Amino acid sequence: MANKRKQYSAQFKAKVALAAIRGEKTVAELASQYEVHPTMINTWKRQLVEGASDVFESGNAAAPIHNDQQAQIDEL
């Protein structure tokens, strides 16, 4: 039987990463609460922080990402 990796939605990743940034709970507590590995939370947190400046870029409206594009991004 093939072992499939669990895929998380962008909304879920953002929610967990924001909780990590808030710092109200430790990464270990969040990992237990959301049932994900702490390394994944740290990765999502880093991605959120690094991509935050894109939200404020002037002149560039972010194009919405379609589900197939998000799946490819998640796979990478």
N, C-alpha and C positions, 0 to 999 in steps of 0.2 A: 504494500500500500504506500502510495506516495505521500510524503509529509508536506502539506501545504502551509505556507507562512500565512499568518493572519494579517489581513490588510485593514488599516485604520483609515477612517475618513479624514479629510482635511479639517473638518469642524472639530472632530475629536482631538486631533493632534494640536490644534490651536488652543483648545480648552485646557489640555494638560500642560502645554508649554506656558500658557499665561499663568496658570496656577503655580508653576515652578518659578516663574519670574517674580510673582507676588511675594514668594518666600514665606508664606504663612505656615507651610508644612515643608518638611525636608523632602528631598527627592525620593528617599527610601519610603517615606510615608505615602507619597503620591503613587509610587510604583505599586505599593500594596493596595492602595485604594482603587486604582484604575486597572490593576492586573497587567502591567506592562513592565518590561525590564528597565531599571534605572538608566542604563546607557541610552535607551531609546528616548527617554524623557530629556536627557541632556542634549541629545542630537536635535530633537525637535525644538528645544529652547534656543540652541545656537542658531538653527535655521531661521527661527522667528526673529531673533535679534539682528542677524545679518541681513534679512530681507525687509526689515522695518523701514529702512530709508526709501525703498521702492514705493511705498505708499504715498510719500510726500514729493515724489518727483513731479516737477511742473511740466505741463505740456504733454505728458504721456498718461493717457487713461489706460489703466490695466485692463487687458482683454480677459473676459471670463474664461476659465479653464474648464474644458469639457471633461466628462467622466473618463473617456478613453485616454485623454492627455494626462489626467491626474493618475490613472493607473500606471501609465508609463513612467511618470515622475516617481511614484512610490516604488516602482520596481528598480529604478536606478539607485 
